[in-house]
């Protein structure tokens, strides 16, 4: 049995997975619901996804509730000090997400935000792998 990775999802990956169950992020969510992974979200990611579903994607509400039944771990938001430290690596809007991931120490942070998270100065200064859902599936996850 493959290792049950600890995966931190940002809102782009979670919304993508909810919106496209057959896409890479959707496959990750399905595997989580089957017990293959541990999924972690920060309180901020949870709130952002919930807000976006209410406003922009109301048809995803049921899928979001089904995802929540599988009990992803929603961690506390990072402190202002932790966010300020992350701002030295990434755009200030994304610093709370990176700080939460740094605090939680996942195996992976999975995101579709290539512009900010997949920069060399970010990737080389964290203890986990940052990748897109597609990269995760292709490079790191071997099916049972």
Secondary structure, DSSP 8 states (H G I E B T S, - for coil): -----EEEE-HHHHHHHHH-TTSHHHHHHHHHHTTS-EEEEEHHHHHHHHHHHHHT-GGGHHHHHHHHHT--EEE----HHHHHHHHTTS-HHHHHHHHHHHHHT-SEEE-S-HHHHTSHHHHTTSSSEEE-HHHIIIII----
